């Protein structure tokens, strides 16, 4: 009888310990399947238009990009919170001299992606064809239990294409 009481006590302890785990709450943030392109500041004056083609997992998508001025975030700090820690935080953006554009994809995976950039220069001449194959970046900003975020970005300058940092 004593052994049975010990087994019941251990089972109850395991059950209670496993049911008291803190639940993981993941943010409900959707991720866009895009390849982002940034034209470096020193190359902006050489570019009139850009066409981006991306191929991944046997599927290709291509489009002329709508290029818009790029910016960089500037942290404006946080106010102290009522109960310790940070309260309201804010940031602003400042132009950084780049141009940016995005190509929407049906899906984006962590497998190799091949990107080709063509376009027109400021004087109407064709830009050199630039190509790059790279593996998109995979990050777990909210922990592995919340899933991964996959990003694919490239930077175009006079020397060609490189993967964005």
PLY file of the C-alpha trace (Angstrom):
ply
format ascii 1.0
element vertex 165
property float x
property float y
property float z
element edge 164
property int vertex1
property int vertex2
end_header
0.00 0.00 0.00
2.88 2.34 0.78
4.35 1.82 -2.71
0.99 2.62 -4.27
0.78 5.87 -2.29
4.28 6.86 -3.45
3.42 6.12 -7.09
0.19 8.14 -6.88
2.05 11.04 -5.24
4.77 11.01 -7.92
2.22 10.81 -10.73
0.26 13.72 -9.28
3.44 15.76 -8.89
4.48 15.14 -12.52
0.98 15.98 -13.75
0.81 19.21 -11.74
4.32 20.27 -12.70
3.63 19.73 -16.39
0.29 21.58 -16.27
1.80 24.64 -14.55
4.15 25.53 -17.37
3.87 29.08 -18.58
2.16 29.30 -21.96
4.13 30.84 -24.75
2.32 33.74 -26.34
3.44 34.46 -29.88
2.68 37.73 -31.65
0.17 37.53 -34.49
2.46 39.07 -37.09
2.19 38.02 -40.71
5.30 37.96 -42.84
5.25 39.12 -46.44
7.00 36.86 -48.94
9.20 39.42 -50.67
12.66 39.97 -52.04
13.74 43.46 -50.99
16.17 45.45 -53.13
18.14 48.48 -51.96
20.03 50.69 -54.40
23.11 51.98 -52.57
23.31 55.79 -52.15
26.36 56.14 -54.38
24.58 54.28 -57.23
21.15 55.98 -57.03
22.04 58.69 -59.58
22.90 55.94 -62.11
19.51 54.21 -61.92
16.25 55.13 -63.65
14.36 51.82 -63.41
14.90 48.28 -62.09
13.46 44.90 -63.09
13.97 42.13 -60.53
13.52 38.41 -61.19
13.72 35.84 -58.39
13.71 32.05 -58.76
13.32 29.66 -55.85
12.19 26.05 -55.58
11.53 25.84 -59.33
9.27 28.93 -59.45
10.19 32.34 -60.84
8.60 35.75 -60.42
9.66 39.03 -61.97
8.47 42.61 -62.09
9.50 46.19 -62.59
9.99 47.62 -59.11
8.42 50.77 -57.78
11.48 52.45 -56.30
10.92 54.72 -53.31
13.38 56.69 -51.17
14.83 54.57 -48.38
15.18 55.58 -44.77
16.81 54.52 -41.55
15.15 54.41 -38.12
16.30 56.79 -35.40
15.61 55.70 -31.83
14.11 58.47 -29.75
14.25 56.51 -26.53
11.67 55.42 -24.00
9.87 57.13 -21.17
10.08 55.43 -17.79
7.18 53.10 -17.11
4.77 53.48 -14.19
5.81 50.18 -12.63
9.47 50.10 -13.63
10.86 49.17 -16.99
10.13 51.07 -20.16
6.94 52.97 -20.86
6.17 54.54 -24.21
9.00 54.24 -26.73
9.29 56.06 -30.03
11.35 56.24 -33.18
11.36 58.29 -36.33
12.86 57.75 -39.75
15.37 59.75 -41.69
16.14 59.55 -45.42
19.37 57.64 -46.04
19.95 58.36 -49.74
18.97 54.88 -50.94
16.15 53.69 -53.18
14.19 50.60 -52.20
11.76 48.26 -53.90
10.13 44.90 -53.25
9.18 41.92 -55.38
6.22 39.97 -53.99
6.55 36.19 -54.18
3.94 33.46 -53.75
6.09 32.03 -50.97
9.59 32.41 -49.55
11.47 29.45 -48.13
14.89 28.98 -46.57
16.25 27.32 -49.73
18.62 28.90 -52.25
17.19 31.84 -54.20
18.55 33.20 -57.48
18.04 36.91 -58.13
18.66 38.75 -61.41
18.52 42.53 -61.74
18.25 44.42 -65.01
17.23 47.98 -65.61
17.71 51.31 -67.26
20.34 53.86 -66.35
19.71 57.55 -65.76
20.70 58.38 -69.37
18.45 55.65 -70.82
21.17 53.06 -71.35
20.73 49.46 -70.15
22.27 48.73 -66.76
24.63 45.76 -66.55
22.81 42.49 -65.80
23.55 41.49 -62.21
22.85 38.07 -60.70
23.27 36.55 -57.26
22.41 33.20 -55.69
22.11 33.16 -51.90
20.32 31.53 -48.99
17.71 33.73 -47.30
18.23 34.56 -43.65
16.21 32.65 -41.06
15.62 34.22 -37.65
13.53 33.42 -34.58
12.92 36.87 -33.10
10.24 35.60 -30.70
11.84 32.22 -29.93
11.76 28.95 -31.82
8.34 28.11 -30.38
6.85 31.04 -32.36
8.25 30.04 -35.74
10.80 31.54 -38.06
10.96 34.74 -40.06
12.64 34.37 -43.45
14.07 37.42 -45.20
15.67 37.86 -48.60
17.27 41.17 -49.42
19.90 42.39 -51.86
21.88 45.58 -52.29
22.73 46.92 -55.77
25.73 49.16 -56.33
28.26 49.82 -59.09
30.09 46.58 -58.23
26.99 44.38 -58.55
24.63 42.61 -56.14
25.29 41.42 -52.61
23.09 39.97 -49.92
21.74 42.60 -47.53
23.10 42.47 -44.00
0 1
1 2
2 3
3 4
4 5
5 6
6 7
7 8
8 9
9 10
10 11
11 12
12 13
13 14
14 15
15 16
16 17
17 18
18 19
19 20
20 21
21 22
22 23
23 24
24 25
25 26
26 27
27 28
28 29
29 30
30 31
31 32
32 33
33 34
34 35
35 36
36 37
37 38
38 39
39 40
40 41
41 42
42 43
43 44
44 45
45 46
46 47
47 48
48 49
49 50
50 51
51 52
52 53
53 54
54 55
55 56
56 57
57 58
58 59
59 60
60 61
61 62
62 63
63 64
64 65
65 66
66 67
67 68
68 69
69 70
70 71
71 72
72 73
73 74
74 75
75 76
76 77
77 78
78 79
79 80
80 81
81 82
82 83
83 84
84 85
85 86
86 87
87 88
88 89
89 90
90 91
91 92
92 93
93 94
94 95
95 96
96 97
97 98
98 99
99 100
100 101
101 102
102 103
103 104
104 105
105 106
106 107
107 108
108 109
109 110
110 111
111 112
112 113
113 114
114 115
115 116
116 117
117 118
118 119
119 120
120 121
121 122
122 123
123 124
124 125
125 126
126 127
127 128
128 129
129 130
130 131
131 132
132 133
133 134
134 135
135 136
136 137
137 138
138 139
139 140
140 141
141 142
142 143
143 144
144 145
145 146
146 147
147 148
148 149
149 150
150 151
151 152
152 153
153 154
154 155
155 156
156 157
157 158
158 159
159 160
160 161
161 162
162 163
163 164
